[in-house]
Amino acid sequence: MRLADLKGRSVAVWGTGREGRAAVTAIAAHGPSRLMAVDDSANFLSVPWESPLADLAPLAGGDHAFPALVSADVVVRSPGVPQTHPWMATLRERGVTVTGGSALWMADHAERTIGVTGSKGKSTTSSLISHLLAAAGRPNVFGGNIGVPLLDLPEAEQYVLELSSYQCADLTDSPRVAVVTSLFPEHLDAHGGEREYYRDKLNILRHNPDLIVVNGADERLRDEIRGVTDANGFPPVPAAAGDSRFRIEDDTVYCSDEPLFPRSVLRLKGAHNGRNLCVALAVLDGLGFDVPGQKDVLAEAVAAFEGLPHRLAEIEDPSGVTFVDDTLSTSPYATMHAIDAYAGRPLTVLVGGNDRGLDYSPLRDFLRDKRLTVIGLPDSGPRIVAELAGLPGVDTHLADDLASAVRLARELTPSGGAVLLSPAAPSYGQFRNFEHRSEVFVEAIRESA
């Protein structure tokens, strides 16, 4: 379904955040017969819905929310509305078409788009692809899950997008180049379970992309995409595995048998970021860029890449302890990658946040032979700490809040060590969002210095 298909139809936009606002503006320009905005939250009366948005789409909330949805021909769901919302099943039973703003945009722009998803690595890999393309003389617009909603993006010849599982779920057109960086259980409450999450995440591959690139070192991902092919019948290109065209051996990035540049040129820590680099190079290679012939240009661009905020972002401190903001690590698997990045240093890890019932036994298995300190934060911190009980090398503590956890970490972490905020849980609960959690972390570091 395209935006133009909404002409003369009754449309309800479900959600009033950035994505919902972008959808209202874009859809209104295509002449729907009726356009409504819907907010089903308890505090819908506090939603700032004023002109010009209110002129384009009146806001239905409270008792009016459900009727506005079921009486529409098409419901455009914001990514924040979970697949498990009880109204979703009712809408589909009644024959209401449910789509999303990302799907509407993709239907008109797929041929110009590189779409990147993954349980971890999608933000870094997509921004790295965009950065390398620009350095190679191929300008592009970067957007998606973090940043500008797709329906607000300017016209461009090339797009590089980071796509969440929520955005991927609604796609009926795959981007020309579809990229998957990793796969592990995440957002299970919003998708309904592990199988459903994988289904929604990998929907990016199901609508005839011209090229598929994946992290070939991720065994779960490779198992889940067996039999998947692109529009030409070719299997996905596996990057970063030991037998891949693009891989890392002995701290050197290779293209087939040709060394390109040292892995250390990329300033981002962690083996997972080396794999992200290999995936990005494989995408450029698939687009026809002469990677070996331009390795010096690419090495310079890789060296200039600074990464993203809240991803293993180091904060130096006069004490000699390095504080690390990795607040976007919201699953145990992401936290495991972060811990690996600081192997060999005394390490204190701050974990816990909104408790979605995630299974932390993989984290226990990962830490079985490691030595570090773990401080648990509300709400899920006590449950994570309980999961780690009895591990000989893991010293565990609990803190009432993030500020007290930082103060405790200062006492427990020697000079030369690192304090890693890698929560293995979302921020909601004690914090408005991940940015707020990061702000509180930085302020606690300053106040306790």
C-alpha positions in Angstrom: 0.0 0.0 0.0 1.2 3.4 -1.0 0.3 6.9 0.3 -1.5 7.6 -3.0 -3.7 4.6 -2.3 -5.2 6.4 0.7 -7.0 8.9 -1.4 -10.7 8.9 -0.8 -10.4 6.4 2.1 -11.1 6.7 5.8 -7.8 6.6 7.7 -7.0 6.5 11.4 -3.4 7.2 12.6 -2.8 5.3 15.8 -0.2 7.1 17.9 0.6 10.8 18.5 4.3 10.8 18.8 6.9 11.7 16.2 5.8 8.9 13.9 2.1 9.6 14.2 2.6 13.3 13.6 4.7 12.6 10.5 2.0 10.2 9.2 -0.8 12.7 9.7 1.0 15.3 7.7 2.0 13.0 4.9 -1.4 11.3 4.6 -3.4 14.5 4.6 -1.6 15.6 1.4 -3.1 12.6 -0.4 -6.8 13.5 0.1 -8.3 10.8 2.4 -12.1 11.0 2.9 -11.6 11.1 6.6 -8.4 11.4 8.7 -8.4 10.9 12.5 -5.6 10.7 15.0 -6.0 8.1 17.8 -4.4 8.1 21.3 -5.6 5.2 23.5 -3.4 6.2 26.5 -5.0 7.1 29.9 -3.6 10.6 29.7 -4.8 11.4 26.2 -6.2 14.8 27.4 -2.6 16.0 28.1 -1.5 15.2 24.5 -0.5 18.6 22.9 -2.6 18.2 19.7 -3.2 21.6 18.3 -3.3 23.4 14.9 -2.2 22.7 12.3 -2.3 18.9 13.2 -5.7 19.2 14.8 -7.1 20.8 11.6 -5.8 17.9 9.5 -6.9 15.1 11.9 -9.1 15.5 15.0 -7.8 13.6 18.0 -9.9 10.7 19.3 -9.1 9.4 22.8 -10.8 7.8 25.7 -14.1 6.2 24.7 -13.7 7.5 21.2 -10.4 5.8 20.4 -11.6 2.3 19.6 -14.6 3.3 17.5 -12.3 5.6 15.5 -10.1 2.7 14.7 -12.7 0.0 13.8 -14.6 2.4 11.6 -11.6 3.2 9.5 -10.7 1.6 6.2 -7.0 1.8 7.0 -5.2 2.1 10.4 -1.7 3.5 10.2 0.0 2.1 13.4 2.9 3.9 15.0 5.9 1.7 16.0 5.1 2.1 19.6 1.8 0.2 19.3 2.7 -3.4 20.0 1.5 -6.3 17.9 0.1 -7.8 21.1 -2.3 -4.9 21.7 -5.7 -6.5 22.1 -7.3 -4.2 19.6 -4.9 -5.4 16.8 -6.7 -8.8 16.5 -10.1 -7.2 16.5 -9.1 -4.8 13.7 -7.8 -7.7 11.5 -10.9 -9.8 12.3 -13.1 -7.0 11.0 -11.1 -6.6 7.8 -9.5 -3.3 8.6 -6.1 -2.9 6.8 -3.4 -2.2 9.3 -0.1 -0.8 8.1 2.6 1.6 9.3 4.2 4.9 8.2 7.5 3.1 7.5 5.7 0.6 5.2 3.9 3.4 3.4 7.2 5.3 2.8 9.0 2.1 1.8 6.5 1.3 -0.9 7.5 4.5 -2.8 11.3 4.4 -1.9 12.4 0.8 -1.7 14.5 0.9 -4.9 16.6 3.7 -3.4 17.0 2.3 0.1 19.5 0.3 2.2 17.6 -1.0 5.2 19.5 -2.3 8.3 17.9 -4.2 11.2 19.2 -6.5 13.9 18.8 -7.2 17.6 22.1 -5.4 18.1 24.4 -3.4 15.7 21.7 -1.9 13.5 22.4 1.7 14.7 26.2 1.5 14.3 26.1 -0.5 11.0 23.6 1.7 9.3 25.4 4.9 10.3 28.7 3.4 9.3 27.3 2.5 5.9 26.0 6.0 5.4 29.3 7.5 6.5 31.4 5.3 4.2 29.1 5.9 1.2 29.4 9.7 1.7 33.2 9.4 2.0 33.2 7.4 -1.3 31.4 10.2 -3.1 27.9 8.7 -2.8 25.7 11.2 -0.9 22.8 9.8 1.0 20.2 10.5 3.6 20.4 8.7 6.9 17.3 8.1 9.1 14.9 5.6 10.5 14.4 4.3 14.0 16.8 6.8 15.7 16.3 10.2 14.2 13.8 11.6 11.7 10.7 9.5 10.9 10.7 8.0 7.4 7.7 10.1 6.3 9.6 13.3 7.2 12.7 12.4 5.2 13.6 14.7 2.3 13.8 13.4 -1.3 17.1 11.9 -2.1 18.8 9.5 -4.6 20.0 7.2 -1.8 18.7 6.4 1.7 20.3 4.4 4.5 17.9 3.4 7.2 18.0 1.8 10.6 14.8 -0.2 11.0 13.4 -1.6 14.3 11.4 -4.8 14.5 8.3 -2.7 14.9 9.0 -1.0 11.6 10.0 -4.2 9.8 6.8 -6.0 10.9 4.5 -3.9 8.6 6.7 -3.9 5.5 5.2 -5.2 2.3 8.2 -4.0 0.2 11.8 -4.9 1.1 14.5 -2.2 0.7 16.7 -2.8 -2.3 19.5 -3.8 0.0 18.3 -5.6 3.2 20.9 -6.0 6.0 20.6 -8.0 9.3 23.3 -7.6 11.8 22.3 -10.1 14.6 19.4 -12.0 16.0 18.5 -12.8 19.6 15.4 -12.6 21.8 14.3 -9.0 22.3 11.0 -7.0 22.7 9.2 -10.3 23.3 6.4 -8.5 25.2 5.6 -6.3 22.2 5.7 -9.1 19.6 4.1 -12.0 21.6 7.1 -14.3 21.9 10.5 -15.3 20.5 9.2 -16.8 17.3 7.0 -13.8 16.6 9.8 -11.4 17.2 12.0 -13.3 14.7 9.1 -13.3 12.2 8.6 -9.6 12.5 12.3 -8.7 12.4 13.1 -10.9 9.4 10.1 -9.6 7.5 12.6 -7.1 5.9 13.9 -10.1 3.8 10.5 -11.4 2.6 9.6 -9.0 -0.2 12.2 -9.5 -2.9 15.2 -7.3 -2.0 17.9 -7.2 -4.7 20.7 -8.0 -2.2 20.7 -9.5 1.3 23.8 -9.0 3.6 23.9 -10.6 7.0 26.4 -11.1 9.8 27.6 -14.6 9.0 29.1 -15.1 12.4 25.7 -15.1 14.1 24.7 -18.8 14.2 21.1 -18.1 15.3 20.6 -15.7 12.4 22.1 -18.1 9.9 19.8 -20.8 11.1 16.7 -18.6 10.9 17.3 -17.5 7.3 18.1 -20.9 5.8 16.4 -21.1 2.4 15.9 -17.3 2.2 16.9 -15.8 -1.2 16.9 -12.4 -2.8 14.9 -11.3 -5.9 17.5 -13.0 -8.1 17.4 -16.3 -6.3 20.8 -15.8 -4.5 21.3 -16.6 -0.8 22.3 -13.9 1.6 25.9 -12.6 1.6 27.5 -13.7 4.9 30.0 -11.1 6.2 32.3 -11.4 9.2 32.4 -15.2 9.4 35.7 -17.0 9.1 35.0 -18.0 5.5 33.5 -14.7 4.5 34.8 -12.4 1.7 34.9 -9.6 4.3 36.3 -10.8 7.7 38.9 -10.0 10.4 42.0 -12.1 11.0 44.8 -11.2 13.3 43.6 -7.6 13.7 43.4 -7.1 10.0 40.3 -6.5 7.8 40.4 -8.6 4.7 38.6 -8.7 1.4 39.1 -12.2 0.2 42.8 -12.7 0.5 43.7 -9.0 0.3 44.4 -7.1 3.5 42.6 -3.8 3.6 43.6 -2.1 6.8 44.1 -2.9 10.6 40.9 -3.5 12.6 42.3 -0.9 15.1 41.6 1.8 12.5 38.0 1.6 13.7 38.0 3.3 17.1 34.9 1.5 18.4 35.7 -1.2 20.9 34.5 -4.8 20.8 34.6 -7.7 18.4 30.9 -7.0 17.6 31.9 -3.7 16.1 34.5 -5.4 13.9 31.7 -7.6 12.6 29.6 -4.5 12.0 32.4 -3.0 9.9 32.6 -6.2 7.8 28.9 -6.1 7.1 29.1 -2.4 6.1 32.0 -3.2 3.7 30.1 -6.1 2.2 27.2 -3.7 1.5 29.4 -1.3 -0.4 30.9 -4.2 -2.3 27.4 -5.4 -3.2 26.6 -2.0 -4.5 29.5 -2.2 -7.0 32.0 -0.1 -5.0 35.6 -1.1 -5.6 36.5 -1.7 -1.9 40.1 -3.1 -2.4 40.9 -0.3 -5.0 39.7 2.4 -2.6 41.0 0.9 0.7 43.0 4.0 1.6 39.9 6.2 1.2 37.9 3.8 3.2 40.5 3.4 5.9 40.6 7.2 6.4 36.8 7.3 6.6 36.7 4.4 9.1 39.2 6.2 11.3 37.1 9.3 11.3 33.9 7.4 12.3 33.0 8.3 15.9 30.1 6.0 16.5 26.8 6.9 18.2 26.0 8.4 21.6 25.1 5.9 24.4 27.0 3.1 22.6 30.1 2.3 24.7 30.7 6.0 25.0 33.6 6.6 27.4 33.6 9.4 30.0 37.0 10.0 31.4 37.2 10.8 35.2 40.1 12.3 37.3 40.0 9.2 39.5 41.5 7.1 36.6 38.3 5.1 36.3 36.7 5.1 32.9 32.9 5.5 33.0 31.1 4.0 30.0 27.6 5.0 28.8 26.1 2.0 27.1 22.6 2.7 28.1 21.2 1.5 24.7 22.1 -2.0 25.6 18.7 -3.2 26.7 19.1 -7.0 26.5 21.5 -9.5 28.1 23.1 -10.3 24.8 23.9 -6.6 24.2 25.4 -6.4 27.6 27.5 -9.5 27.0 29.0 -7.8 23.9 29.8 -4.7 26.0 31.5 -6.7 28.8 33.6 -8.4 26.1 34.8 -5.0 24.9 36.4 -4.4 28.3 38.0 -7.8 28.8 41.3 -7.6 30.8 40.3 -4.5 32.9 38.8 -4.4 36.3 35.1 -4.0 35.5 32.0 -2.9 37.4 28.7 -3.3 35.4 25.5 -1.5 36.3 22.5 -3.6 35.3 18.7 -3.3 35.6 15.8 -1.3 34.4 12.2 -1.9 33.3 11.5 -5.6 33.8 10.0 -7.2 30.7 10.6 -10.7 32.0 13.7 -11.4 29.9 15.6 -14.6 30.5 19.0 -13.8 32.1 20.4 -17.3 32.2 22.5 -16.6 29.0 24.2 -13.8 31.0 24.9 -16.2 33.8 26.4 -18.7 31.4 28.5 -16.0 29.8 29.9 -14.8 33.2 30.6 -18.3 34.5 34.4 -18.0 34.1 34.8 -14.2 34.3 35.7 -11.9 37.2 33.8 -8.6 37.6 31.5 -6.7 39.9 27.8 -6.3 39.1 25.5 -3.7 40.7 21.7 -4.3 40.3 19.4 -1.3 39.8 15.6 -1.2 40.0 13.4 -2.8 38.7 15.0 -5.9 37.2 18.4 -5.5 38.9 17.5 -7.8 41.9 16.3 -10.5 39.6 19.5 -10.3 37.5 21.7 -10.4 40.6 19.8 -13.4 41.9 20.4 -15.1 38.5 24.1 -14.6 39.0 24.2 -15.9 42.6 27.0 -18.4 43.2 29.2 -17.5 40.3 32.7 -17.6 41.9 34.2 -14.6 40.0 31.1 -12.3 40.2 30.8 -9.9 43.1 27.2 -8.7 43.3 25.5 -5.7 45.0 22.2 -3.9 44.9 21.6 -0.1 44.7 18.4 1.9 45.3 19.0 4.1 42.2 21.5 5.0 39.6 23.2 7.8 41.6 23.9 5.5 44.5 25.1 2.8 42.1 27.6 5.2 40.7 28.9 6.1 44.2 29.2 2.5 45.1 31.0 1.7 41.8 33.5 4.4 42.7 34.3 2.6 45.9 34.6 -0.8 44.3 36.4 -0.1 41.1 40.2 0.5 41.2 42.0 3.2 39.1 42.5 1.9 35.6 39.2 0.0 35.7 35.9 0.8 34.1 32.3 1.3 35.3 30.0 0.2 32.5 26.3 1.3 32.5 25.0 -1.6 30.2 21.6 -2.2 31.8 20.4 -5.3 29.9 16.9 -3.8 30.3 15.0 -0.8 28.9 15.0 2.6 30.6 11.2 3.1 31.2 10.1 3.0 34.8 12.6 5.2 36.7 13.4 7.2 33.5 11.5 8.8 30.7 13.7 7.2 28.1 17.2 6.1 27.4 18.4 9.7 27.0 17.1 10.6 30.5 18.9 7.5 32.0 22.1 8.7 30.3 21.7 12.2 31.7 21.2 10.9 35.2 24.3 8.7 34.8 26.5 11.6 33.7 25.2 13.9 36.5 25.9 11.2 39.1 29.4 10.9 37.8 30.0 14.6 38.2 28.4 14.8 41.6 30.4 11.9 43.0 33.7 13.0 41.5 
